[in-house]
Amino acid sequence: MAANPFCRLCALKSDNYVDVFNEEGQKLSLCSKIKQCLQIWLFPEDVLPKTICTDCCRKVEDFSNFFSSCSQAQVSLMEILNGNPAIDGNNVESLEVKLLKASTANTSVCVCGSVNYGAAFYRGKVDFFLFYLFLGCR
């Protein structure tokens, strides 16, 4: 067990930890994933814990995967916006259904001043337009 028996992310005690800077933590790239996804910087010389519990480790992995897939989705959407010929009709139809479902879902969105891309669909074609959402984070 680590000298400091608290998780760096949730501040709870646990029986199972992963040290961010040991072999397993480095193999999982935990330090960079935590920095990228959570904006928490960890350093080997920190006085704060350098361990995270296994629950938080799983959450970091899941969030990192989600972050990567969202980033890739933005690239794909920009390719469609720019008329990339690699995008076929089936992909556009699938994208249309997903975006329409997302736009009609009763969910709250937190964008905080970021630029978002929207799409209007008609006659099987996709017209993209930019719009800004300036929503307060709740």
Backbone as ProteinMPNN parsed JSONL, in Angstrom:
{"seq_chain_A": "MAANPFCRLCALKSDNYVDVFNEEGQKLSLCSKIKQCLQIWLFPEDVLPKTICTDCCRKVEDFSNFFSSCSQAQVSLMEILNGNPAIDGNNVESLEVKLLKASTANTSVCVCGSVNYGAAFYRGKVDFFLFYLFLGCR", "coords_chain_A": {"N_chain_A": [[0.838, -1.182, 0.0], [0.379, 2.275, -0.581], [2.264, 5.041, 0.812], [0.692, 7.232, 1.315], [-2.507, 6.79, 1.825], [-4.676, 7.612, 0.138], [-6.847, 8.276, -2.61], [-5.881, 10.177, -5.363], [-7.739, 11.382, -7.0], [-10.445, 11.037, -6.064], [-10.18, 11.282, -3.368], [-10.7, 9.331, -1.499], [-10.218, 6.532, 0.718], [-8.888, 3.362, -0.137], [-8.528, -0.166, -0.766], [-7.181, -0.963, -2.969], [-4.923, 0.374, -5.228], [-3.52, 2.275, -7.954], [-0.371, 3.26, -8.775], [0.455, 6.208, -10.239], [2.931, 6.776, -11.337], [4.385, 4.421, -11.399], [5.317, 1.283, -13.016], [2.902, 0.082, -13.985], [1.106, 2.276, -13.981], [2.412, 3.954, -15.799], [2.329, 2.358, -18.066], [-0.387, 2.42, -18.599], [-0.612, 5.044, -19.239], [-1.522, 6.942, -17.395], [-0.913, 9.445, -16.16], [-0.779, 11.324, -18.298], [-3.36, 10.992, -19.38], [-4.987, 11.79, -17.26], [-4.201, 14.436, -17.056], [-4.963, 15.404, -19.61], [-7.749, 14.854, -19.741], [-8.867, 15.644, -17.285], [-7.585, 17.911, -16.462], [-5.796, 17.948, -14.346], [-2.709, 18.155, -12.955], [-0.103, 15.971, -12.305], [2.852, 15.265, -10.516], [5.969, 13.606, -9.979], [7.245, 14.547, -7.676], [5.223, 15.568, -6.127], [3.43, 16.599, -3.177], [0.953, 15.768, -2.755], [-1.171, 12.832, -3.04], [0.036, 10.249, -5.218], [-1.278, 8.211, -6.216], [-4.103, 6.453, -7.538], [-7.362, 5.181, -6.961], [-8.706, 1.972, -7.929], [-11.292, 2.185, -8.946], [-11.423, 4.882, -9.8], [-9.384, 4.735, -11.648], [-10.502, 3.103, -13.635], [-12.552, 4.833, -14.405], [-11.076, 6.979, -15.445], [-9.886, 5.7, -17.643], [-12.218, 5.041, -19.117], [-13.256, 7.627, -19.577], [-11.172, 8.752, -21.005], [-11.222, 7.189, -23.314], [-13.761, 7.928, -24.247], [-13.313, 10.668, -24.643], [-11.409, 10.517, -26.702], [-12.957, 9.298, -28.739], [-14.894, 11.267, -29.13], [-13.295, 13.357, -30.035], [-12.391, 12.238, -32.437], [-14.834, 12.056, -33.731], [-15.362, 14.755, -34.18], [-13.394, 15.344, -36.047], [-14.264, 13.703, -38.137], [-16.755, 14.887, -38.691], [-15.901, 17.403, -39.559], [-14.583, 16.621, -41.875], [-16.764, 15.806, -43.397], [-18.053, 18.259, -43.582], [-16.225, 19.625, -45.15], [-16.582, 18.36, -47.531], [-15.45, 15.811, -48.027], [-14.751, 13.2, -50.162], [-14.651, 10.596, -49.272], [-16.707, 10.059, -47.625], [-19.62, 8.33, -47.744], [-23.038, 7.894, -48.944], [-24.424, 6.246, -47.104], [-23.097, 6.687, -44.679], [-23.726, 9.37, -44.313], [-26.523, 9.249, -44.05], [-26.705, 7.746, -41.7], [-25.418, 9.502, -39.967], [-27.216, 11.593, -40.119], [-29.52, 10.539, -38.848], [-28.496, 10.099, -36.258], [-27.77, 12.737, -35.482], [-30.248, 14.028, -35.634], [-31.681, 12.636, -33.677], [-30.157, 13.357, -31.47], [-30.587, 16.104, -31.451], [-33.258, 16.293, -30.806], [-33.474, 15.119, -28.391], [-34.195, 15.193, -24.914], [-32.104, 16.568, -23.247], [-29.593, 18.107, -21.188], [-27.142, 20.428, -22.212], [-23.775, 21.252, -21.942], [-21.722, 23.628, -22.947], [-20.312, 25.977, -22.751], [-19.4, 28.332, -24.241], [-18.075, 27.278, -26.46], [-17.503, 26.586, -29.945], [-19.917, 25.052, -31.896], [-20.96, 22.576, -34.237], [-23.628, 22.316, -36.429], [-26.212, 20.608, -38.275], [-28.241, 20.68, -41.153], [-30.71, 18.851, -42.75], [-31.868, 17.849, -45.876], [-33.543, 16.411, -48.627], [-31.746, 14.241, -48.725], [-29.25, 15.386, -48.557], [-26.57, 16.979, -46.845], [-26.294, 19.936, -45.153], [-24.092, 21.935, -43.584], [-23.806, 24.149, -40.878], [-22.514, 26.78, -38.882], [-22.963, 27.329, -35.468], [-23.21, 29.068, -32.403], [-23.182, 28.112, -29.074], [-23.933, 29.477, -26.16], [-24.129, 28.518, -23.347], [-24.846, 28.345, -19.914], [-22.982, 26.464, -17.589], [-24.382, 23.863, -15.817]], "CA_chain_A": [[0.0, 0.0, 0.0], [1.136, 3.518, -0.68], [2.482, 5.769, 2.054], [-0.457, 8.114, 1.457], [-3.56, 5.864, 1.386], [-5.828, 8.28, -0.445], [-6.878, 8.413, -4.067], [-5.638, 11.562, -5.781], [-8.888, 11.928, -7.718], [-11.684, 11.069, -5.275], [-9.778, 11.528, -1.975], [-11.181, 8.269, -0.624], [-9.296, 5.435, 0.997], [-9.242, 2.128, -0.832], [-7.552, -1.242, -0.594], [-6.477, -1.172, -4.235], [-4.48, 1.603, -5.876], [-2.543, 2.242, -9.035], [0.559, 4.379, -8.681], [0.502, 6.851, -11.553], [4.296, 6.839, -11.856], [5.079, 3.133, -11.473], [5.252, 0.62, -14.325], [1.51, -0.077, -14.426], [0.573, 3.608, -14.267], [3.024, 4.447, -17.034], [1.812, 1.53, -19.159], [-1.737, 2.909, -18.873], [-0.504, 6.488, -19.544], [-2.458, 7.607, -16.499], [-0.57, 10.846, -15.926], [-1.191, 12.143, -19.449], [-4.819, 10.924, -19.516], [-5.558, 12.632, -16.205], [-3.929, 15.827, -17.444], [-5.76, 15.742, -20.787], [-9.191, 14.762, -19.522], [-9.324, 16.255, -16.041], [-6.819, 19.127, -16.194], [-5.092, 17.796, -13.069], [-1.309, 17.856, -13.218], [0.569, 15.184, -11.276], [4.304, 15.246, -10.647], [6.564, 12.639, -9.047], [7.634, 15.193, -6.424], [4.033, 16.104, -5.456], [3.133, 16.236, -1.79], [-0.356, 15.122, -2.821], [-1.039, 11.423, -3.434], [0.378, 9.907, -6.6], [-2.015, 6.979, -6.473], [-5.547, 6.559, -7.737], [-8.027, 3.908, -6.68], [-9.035, 1.237, -9.155], [-12.533, 2.745, -9.501], [-11.07, 6.093, -10.55], [-8.564, 4.305, -12.784], [-11.462, 2.683, -14.666], [-13.245, 6.03, -14.891], [-10.128, 7.717, -16.284], [-9.793, 4.954, -18.899], [-13.475, 5.227, -19.847], [-13.367, 9.011, -20.024], [-10.155, 8.956, -22.038], [-11.763, 6.574, -24.533], [-14.852, 8.795, -24.687], [-12.66, 11.886, -25.13], [-10.814, 10.19, -28.007], [-14.002, 9.071, -29.743], [-15.495, 12.576, -29.425], [-12.327, 14.086, -30.858], [-12.437, 11.64, -33.772], [-16.116, 12.443, -34.325], [-15.226, 16.128, -34.662], [-12.608, 15.259, -37.28], [-15.147, 13.136, -39.166], [-17.74, 15.903, -39.055], [-15.219, 18.428, -40.349], [-14.352, 16.042, -43.198], [-18.039, 15.893, -44.105], [-18.25, 19.684, -43.851], [-15.329, 20.012, -46.236], [-16.914, 17.607, -48.737], [-14.546, 14.688, -48.22], [-15.42, 12.183, -50.973], [-14.625, 9.287, -48.622], [-17.959, 9.895, -46.906], [-20.642, 7.896, -48.69], [-24.422, 8.178, -48.576], [-24.828, 5.517, -45.909], [-22.565, 7.394, -43.518], [-24.486, 10.611, -44.158], [-27.828, 8.897, -43.499], [-26.487, 7.358, -40.311], [-25.12, 10.733, -39.246], [-28.464, 12.352, -40.058], [-30.357, 9.945, -37.814], [-27.884, 10.355, -34.954], [-27.861, 14.158, -35.148], [-31.645, 14.363, -35.39], [-32.011, 12.105, -32.357], [-29.473, 14.177, -30.471], [-31.176, 17.442, -31.395], [-34.595, 16.236, -30.234], [-33.413, 14.501, -27.068], [-34.397, 16.125, -23.81], [-30.904, 16.516, -22.421], [-28.946, 19.402, -21.009], [-25.852, 20.501, -22.877], [-22.861, 22.225, -21.35], [-20.72, 23.926, -23.954], [-19.513, 27.068, -22.175], [-18.755, 29.221, -25.187], [-17.378, 26.604, -27.554], [-18.183, 26.577, -31.238], [-20.478, 23.751, -32.228], [-21.376, 22.43, -35.619], [-24.943, 21.732, -36.58], [-26.466, 20.15, -39.637], [-29.609, 20.683, -41.65], [-30.819, 17.771, -43.72], [-32.992, 17.867, -46.783], [-33.323, 15.674, -49.878], [-30.584, 13.359, -48.64], [-27.99, 16.122, -48.528], [-26.232, 17.558, -45.553], [-25.774, 21.298, -45.153], [-23.586, 22.258, -42.257], [-23.718, 25.556, -40.543], [-21.932, 27.016, -37.566], [-23.72, 28.117, -34.514], [-22.547, 29.178, -31.111], [-24.016, 27.889, -27.903], [-23.364, 30.102, -24.97], [-24.954, 28.024, -22.262], [-24.189, 28.273, -18.614], [-22.815, 25.095, -17.087], [-25.228, 23.601, -14.639]], "C_chain_A": [[0.877, 1.237, 0.0], [1.254, 4.19, 0.677], [1.305, 6.697, 2.34], [-1.677, 7.364, 0.936], [-4.821, 6.523, 0.838], [-5.7, 8.306, -1.964], [-6.716, 9.884, -4.415], [-6.883, 12.188, -6.404], [-10.155, 12.029, -6.88], [-11.441, 11.317, -3.788], [-10.318, 10.494, -0.99], [-10.086, 7.245, -0.386], [-9.816, 4.188, 0.291], [-8.179, 1.085, -0.546], [-6.695, -1.428, -1.839], [-6.201, 0.152, -4.929], [-3.622, 1.287, -7.086], [-1.676, 3.473, -8.844], [0.748, 4.937, -10.087], [1.89, 6.769, -12.172], [5.037, 5.501, -11.851], [4.842, 2.499, -12.844], [3.826, 0.504, -14.85], [0.888, 1.27, -14.8], [1.127, 4.189, -15.551], [2.522, 3.665, -18.243], [0.413, 1.994, -19.577], [-1.77, 4.39, -19.262], [-1.426, 7.322, -18.662], [-2.172, 9.091, -16.317], [-1.054, 11.725, -17.077], [-2.703, 12.122, -19.644], [-5.507, 11.804, -18.476], [-5.364, 14.102, -16.554], [-4.843, 16.249, -18.595], [-7.25, 15.826, -20.463], [-9.688, 15.548, -18.317], [-8.619, 17.558, -15.692], [-6.217, 19.123, -14.785], [-3.676, 17.365, -13.394], [-0.73, 17.116, -12.03], [2.057, 15.179, -11.571], [4.87, 14.266, -9.633], [6.917, 13.258, -7.696], [6.455, 15.822, -5.676], [3.973, 15.695, -3.995], [1.755, 15.587, -1.709], [-0.17, 13.674, -3.28], [-0.746, 11.256, -4.923], [-0.302, 8.604, -7.007], [-3.474, 7.312, -6.74], [-6.153, 5.185, -7.488], [-8.426, 3.245, -7.997], [-10.342, 1.725, -9.774], [-12.24, 3.982, -10.337], [-10.214, 5.752, -11.762], [-9.464, 3.877, -13.94], [-12.179, 3.896, -15.268], [-12.342, 6.855, -15.806], [-10.0, 7.025, -17.638], [-11.046, 5.16, -19.749], [-13.584, 6.641, -20.404], [-12.357, 9.314, -21.12], [-10.619, 8.366, -23.367], [-12.889, 7.424, -25.116], [-14.303, 10.086, -25.292], [-12.087, 11.648, -26.528], [-11.876, 9.995, -29.079], [-14.711, 10.376, -30.097], [-14.573, 13.4, -30.311], [-12.334, 13.558, -32.285], [-13.74, 11.994, -34.479], [-16.045, 13.861, -34.879], [-14.438, 16.164, -35.968], [-13.488, 14.74, -38.415], [-16.176, 14.154, -39.627], [-17.114, 17.009, -39.896], [-14.902, 17.917, -41.751], [-15.626, 16.096, -44.03], [-18.303, 17.343, -44.501], [-17.427, 20.138, -45.044], [-15.543, 19.194, -47.502], [-15.963, 16.476, -49.041], [-15.269, 13.597, -49.003], [-15.418, 10.795, -50.337], [-15.912, 9.023, -47.847], [-19.033, 9.513, -47.916], [-22.044, 8.194, -48.15], [-24.88, 7.476, -47.32], [-24.331, 6.203, -44.65], [-23.347, 8.67, -43.253], [-25.849, 10.312, -43.558], [-27.719, 8.512, -42.037], [-26.227, 8.583, -39.451], [-26.385, 11.562, -39.076], [-29.345, 11.838, -38.933], [-29.799, 10.261, -36.434], [-28.022, 11.816, -34.548], [-29.297, 14.577, -34.882], [-32.095, 13.851, -34.031], [-31.398, 12.967, -31.265], [-30.134, 15.537, -30.333], [-32.564, 17.438, -30.778], [-34.616, 15.603, -28.854], [-33.575, 15.568, -25.999], [-33.218, 16.017, -22.853], [-30.344, 17.91, -22.263], [-27.56, 19.34, -21.619], [-25.024, 21.559, -22.182], [-21.734, 22.47, -22.337], [-19.792, 25.025, -23.497], [-18.72, 27.838, -23.223], [-17.992, 28.562, -26.31], [-18.183, 26.732, -28.84], [-18.678, 25.168, -31.482], [-20.906, 23.745, -33.679], [-22.736, 21.764, -35.64], [-25.139, 21.32, -38.018], [-27.942, 20.271, -39.952], [-29.672, 19.649, -42.769], [-32.048, 17.974, -44.594], [-32.597, 17.16, -48.071], [-32.047, 14.844, -49.864], [-29.252, 14.067, -48.621], [-27.795, 16.732, -47.148], [-25.684, 18.958, -45.78], [-25.342, 21.621, -43.73], [-23.568, 23.762, -42.07], [-23.114, 25.659, -39.145], [-22.947, 27.718, -36.688], [-23.005, 28.061, -33.173], [-23.568, 28.918, -30.016], [-23.314, 28.518, -26.714], [-24.266, 29.738, -23.799], [-24.165, 28.06, -20.97], [-24.077, 26.831, -18.188], [-23.652, 24.933, -15.835], [-24.705, 22.412, -13.912]], "O_chain_A": [[1.99, 1.226, 0.527], [0.451, 3.945, 1.578], [0.965, 6.919, 3.502], [-1.875, 7.299, -0.277], [-5.924, 6.024, 1.062], [-4.602, 8.351, -2.518], [-7.361, 10.74, -3.809], [-7.058, 13.405, -6.34], [-10.874, 13.024, -6.981], [-12.387, 11.538, -3.032], [-10.386, 10.751, 0.211], [-9.153, 7.108, -1.179], [-11.023, 3.992, 0.144], [-7.066, 1.413, -0.135], [-5.602, -1.99, -1.765], [-7.109, 0.943, -5.184], [-3.076, 0.193, -7.224], [-2.18, 4.593, -8.762], [1.151, 4.222, -11.004], [2.021, 6.7, -13.394], [6.198, 5.444, -12.255], [4.236, 3.112, -13.723], [3.565, 0.791, -16.018], [0.217, 1.382, -15.826], [0.407, 4.84, -16.308], [2.313, 4.234, -19.315], [0.069, 1.964, -20.759], [-2.831, 4.928, -19.578], [-2.035, 8.288, -19.122], [-3.095, 9.905, -16.32], [-1.674, 12.763, -16.845], [-3.28, 13.136, -20.036], [-6.491, 12.481, -18.777], [-6.269, 14.915, -16.363], [-5.43, 17.33, -18.558], [-7.926, 16.77, -20.872], [-10.807, 16.062, -18.327], [-9.002, 18.237, -14.739], [-6.142, 20.159, -14.123], [-3.463, 16.334, -14.031], [-0.845, 17.565, -10.889], [2.473, 15.1, -12.726], [4.315, 14.108, -8.545], [6.891, 12.569, -6.677], [6.662, 16.535, -4.694], [4.401, 14.604, -3.618], [1.426, 14.935, -0.718], [0.868, 13.329, -3.844], [-1.221, 12.021, -5.762], [0.055, 7.982, -8.008], [-4.009, 8.304, -6.245], [-5.535, 4.158, -7.769], [-8.472, 3.892, -9.043], [-10.495, 1.688, -10.995], [-12.747, 4.12, -11.45], [-10.311, 6.415, -12.795], [-9.22, 4.243, -15.09], [-12.384, 3.973, -16.479], [-12.795, 7.371, -16.827], [-10.005, 7.691, -18.673], [-10.954, 5.421, -20.948], [-13.956, 6.833, -21.562], [-12.657, 10.051, -22.059], [-10.429, 8.973, -24.422], [-12.966, 7.617, -26.329], [-14.778, 10.54, -26.333], [-12.257, 12.473, -27.425], [-11.717, 10.469, -30.204], [-15.093, 10.573, -31.251], [-15.032, 14.067, -31.237], [-12.289, 14.337, -33.238], [-13.75, 12.208, -35.691], [-16.61, 14.139, -35.937], [-14.77, 16.918, -36.882], [-13.458, 15.274, -39.523], [-16.441, 14.273, -40.824], [-17.733, 17.497, -40.841], [-14.943, 18.684, -42.713], [-15.582, 16.394, -45.224], [-18.726, 17.619, -45.623], [-17.886, 20.944, -45.854], [-14.769, 19.317, -48.452], [-15.691, 16.202, -50.21], [-16.307, 13.112, -48.552], [-16.116, 9.902, -50.818], [-16.178, 7.887, -47.455], [-19.327, 10.277, -48.835], [-22.199, 8.686, -47.032], [-25.648, 8.043, -46.542], [-25.059, 6.294, -43.661], [-23.604, 9.015, -42.099], [-26.3, 11.025, -42.661], [-28.554, 8.91, -41.224], [-26.747, 8.694, -38.341], [-26.606, 12.162, -38.024], [-29.863, 12.628, -38.144], [-30.547, 10.648, -35.536], [-28.353, 12.11, -33.399], [-29.545, 15.396, -33.996], [-32.81, 14.546, -33.31], [-32.043, 13.269, -30.261], [-30.234, 16.071, -29.229], [-33.014, 18.468, -30.274], [-35.665, 15.554, -28.212], [-33.14, 16.707, -26.17], [-33.335, 15.437, -21.774], [-30.585, 18.788, -23.091], [-26.886, 18.312, -21.546], [-25.521, 22.641, -21.87], [-20.882, 21.604, -22.536], [-18.605, 25.008, -23.821], [-17.503, 27.98, -23.104], [-17.307, 29.257, -27.061], [-19.393, 26.958, -28.813], [-17.939, 24.201, -31.295], [-21.179, 24.792, -34.268], [-22.966, 20.77, -34.951], [-24.325, 21.645, -38.883], [-28.791, 19.994, -39.105], [-28.79, 19.589, -43.626], [-33.14, 18.24, -44.092], [-31.469, 17.289, -48.547], [-31.348, 14.755, -50.873], [-28.211, 13.412, -48.664], [-28.747, 16.961, -46.402], [-24.717, 19.138, -46.519], [-26.144, 21.58, -42.797], [-23.338, 24.527, -43.008], [-23.203, 24.731, -38.342], [-23.689, 28.592, -37.137], [-22.287, 27.107, -32.87], [-24.68, 29.446, -30.043], [-22.218, 28.108, -26.332], [-25.061, 30.551, -23.328], [-22.956, 27.828, -20.955], [-25.001, 26.049, -18.411], [-23.623, 25.762, -14.925], [-25.267, 22.016, -12.891]]}, "name": "protein", "num_of_chains": 1, "seq": "MAANPFCRLCALKSDNYVDVFNEEGQKLSLCSKIKQCLQIWLFPEDVLPKTICTDCCRKVEDFSNFFSSCSQAQVSLMEILNGNPAIDGNNVESLEVKLLKASTANTSVCVCGSVNYGAAFYRGKVDFFLFYLFLGCR"}
